[in-house]
Structure formats: structure tokens, C-alpha cells
Amino acid sequence: MPEETFRWIIAIAVGLATLCIVGMSVAMLSMIKAVAHLKGKVDHLVDRTEPMIDSVRFVINENAPKINEIITSAKETAANARDISVVAKDQAHRFAEVGRDIADRTKVQVARVDAAVDDTVEHVQELGANLKTAVMKPAAEFSGVVAGIRAGVSAYAHGMRPNVSRATQDEEMFI
């Protein structure tokens, strides 16, 4: 390769490198301008948010003991509620057990009362039957005796003795 061609190639390469450096410089300047513009907006935003951040810090610092107290109270309340739930569940089981016991005892007592009532009714019926027999049998016998005495007294009082035809007629009516 001749020397002059080599020089031209080097000159072109140096020119291209210079153009690249100039292009990069222009790009860098535009980036610096954009970053400066963005920095201005961010600074403005920081200026607006700093008071809010300070207020939030103040509120947190001011209310941290109260928040801790609320959290502690909530934990205690949850523990108490859990304990109350356990006690209530235990009492409900005991109440159900007592209810079952009362129901069982009531069934036994109702059965006893029912048996006693049945026994009493049976005895009353038996007593009624015995009383009826005891009263009615002598009353019937007494009634028969009284009827016989009345017939005898009536027959002798009127002086009429039944004759054979009347006795036959009475027997025919009976048959």
C-alpha cells in the first residue's frame, strides 16, 4: 500500500473520530440540559414534599406511644375474648349436660308418676267393683226378702189365697 493512500485513510479515520467526538459532545450537552431541567422539577417536588414528610414524622413520633398502647390493648382484648370464648364453651357444655340430666331425671319421674297413676286407677276400679258387689248383692238379697215379705203380707192381709187357676195363669205368663 502506498504511503499516500495510507495517509488519506488515517486522515479520514481521524476526521470520523473527530465527528464522533463532536456528536458525543452535543449529545452529552443535551443530556446535561435535560438532567438540569429534571433536577429543577425534582427540587421543586422535594421542596413541596419535605413539609409533608416532616408532618408525618411528627405525627408518628407524637402518636407512637398511643399506637403501641392501642396495639397492646388490642392484644389483651383478643386474649380476653379467647379466654371468654373458652369459658363460654365450657359453660355451654356443662349446661347441655345439666339439661340432659334434668331431662333424664324428668323422664324417670314421669314414668314413676305414670306407673303410680296407673296403679291407683287400677285399685280404684277394683275397689269400685268390690264395693258394687259388696253393696249390690246384699241389697238385691234384701230387696228379694222384702218383696217376699210384702207378697206374703199382702196375700194374708187381703185374705186372698191364690187359687189353682190363678197360680196356673201366673205360671203360664212366666213360661
Secondary structure, 3 states (H helix, E strand, C coil): CCHHHHHHHHHHHHHHHHHHHHHHHHHHHHHHHHHHHHHHHHHHHHHHHHHHHHHHHHHHHHHHHHHHHHHHHHHHHHHHHHHHHHHHHHHHHHHHHHHHHHHHHHHHHHHHHHHHHHHHHHHHHHHHHHHHHHHHHHHHHHHHHHHHHHHHHHHHHHCCCCCHHHHHHHHHHHC
